[in-house]
Amino acid sequence: MARTRRTASVLPYGALDREHLIKHLLELARRVGVDNVTMRTLAEEAGTSASSLYYHVKDKAALLDLLVDSVLQSIEVPADGDWEQRISELYDNAWRAMVAVPGIAALIQQRPLIGTAHAMDRAAKQILAESGWAPADLEAAHAVLYIHLLGSVQLEHHLSRAGAGDSQQLFQHGLQVILTGLRHSHPSH
């Protein structure tokens, strides 16, 4: 993964808006990874000063929350199909969005479920609720799927650094194994 810096053309005073900031934040995080995103590197990327960023985000924690929110907002929640098809598609969409940003899975685990993270969590649980499981079984199924997603994203980041493996295929296989197990553990079987 290239760690080169890119600098946008310098913005005129007052031209930095939230959309421009988010665009450059995502580009930077995809290129250098979450751990290397700083106010200073983002300012260079966006063609502004670090002090200009503080108008839009109060500190690094708020910047990381904005990054998590932006990545999660890009995940499409499927509307068509039965619960199993939709949950499979949702988690596949989430894997692709997250794997594009090295370090995002670890960051998501460190941040509270607020904003888009809470909405995504609720959407996954609503789809799973269509299965007819009891609430305790639904919570357990959700936890297993969530752990698989985040662990698989972290595995991809590790394997890509090592230059090995096809982690997307591993993720999809694991997802199907989990869904098959869930389907067969349903009380109606």
BELWOVEN-V759110 format. One line per field, one symbol per residue. ss: DSSP state (~ for helix, > for strand, _ for the rest). psi: psi as a letter, one per 30 degrees, with the letter a starting at -180 (. if undefined). burial: b if it has 16 or more other ideal C-beta (glycine too) atoms within 10 Angstrom, else e. A space follows every 10 residues. Layout:
BEGIN
ss = ???
psi = ???
burial = ???
END
This chain:
BEGIN
ss = __________ _______~~~ ~~~~~~~~~~ ~~_~~~__~~ ~~~~~~___~ ~~~______~ ~~~~~~~~~~ ~~~_______ __~~~~~~~~ ~~~~~~~~~_ ___~~~~~~~ ____~~~~~~ ~~~~~~~~~_ ____~~~~~~ ~~~~~~~~~~ ~~~~~~~~~~ ~~____~~~~ ~~~~~~~~~~ ~~~~~____
psi = kkglkkklkk klkgfkleee eeeeeeeeee eflefgklee eeeeefhale eeefeekfae eeeeeeeeee eeffkkjkfk lleeeeeeee eeeeeeeeff jkfeeeeeff llilbeeeee eeeeeeeeff fglleeeeee eeeeeeeeee eeeeeeeeee efhllifeee eeeeeeeeee eeeffkff.
burial = eeeeeeeeee eeeeebeeeb bbebbbebbe bbbbeebebe bbbbbbbbbe ebbeebbeee eebbbbbbbb bbeebeeeee eebbebbbbb bbebbebbbe bbbbbebbee eeeeebbeeb eebbeebbee bebeeebbee bbeebbebbb ebbbbbbeee eeeeeebeee bbebbeebbe ebeeeeeee
END
